[in-house]
Amino acid sequence: MKLFTNANLFAYSVCIAITTTLLYGVPTMARTTDSLKAYKKKRDLTKSPEPKATIPSKKTGTIFVIHKHKASHLHYDLRLAFDGVLKSWAVPKGPSLNPSEKRLAMQVEDHPMDYKDFEGVIPEGYGAGTVMVWDRGTYHTIKEKDGKVVPFKKCLEDGTIEIFFDGEKIKGGYALVRMGGADSNKWLLIKMHDEYASARKNPTSTQNKSVKTGRTLAQITNEEKAPRAKSGQQKKKA
């Protein structure tokens, strides 16, 4: 004896899907695919060594990475893992340890999680230049309201993010504050007053090597371009 008809099974499946969405939100895969459209559109990933716009199968936790990027202008890229992607800001002068200095941070397109390990040379095109893993580690939200920590998503929506970095070079509290309305991509990165604050130290000037490979930008450029040049010469001979 059949307990369910095909129609009943379909209706039951729809109810389960709706209930799951209401309880837990839209599946991460759907959100991630949408948020990486801009990333894919701006790049020719058949030519660039940058990571593909793939979706992680497991939760990655609250990691962060700061890339040092020698493109048309030298700048730093702050990336915070959230909801299956890396929320990203381009910081022209990099992070400061001085609370009196407000560093411009322009929010850019979300990047795939695999970008956290990317180090190399982007060929001619969007973002062309050398990329270094300048710092990395974990972070956690520290903004509170009524004695409770405000979730990162809410902070992002409200335009005021307060986080604690535990990196190899950067540690302590920082605030990301959006300038303008909800559609603005202009933010400020500000060091908070704590034991890690310093008006004298400047890690962007004194610490110039990759935390991943120990290489400088020049070394990355030379070592990553050499194999490509050799490969190109071999193709011409063939």
Secondary structure, 3 states (H helix, E strand, C coil): CCCCCHHHHHHHHHHHHHHHHHHHCCCHHHHHHHHCHHHHHCCCCCCCCCCCCCCCCCCCCCEEEEEEEECCCEEEEEEEEECCEEEEEEECCCCCCCCCCEEEEEEEEEEEHHHHHCCEEECCCCCCEEEEEEEEEEEEECCEECCEECCHHHHHHHCEEEEEEEECCCEEEEEEEECCCCCCCEEEEEECCCCCCCCCCCHHHHCCCCCCCCCCHHHHHHHHHHHHHHHHHHHHHC
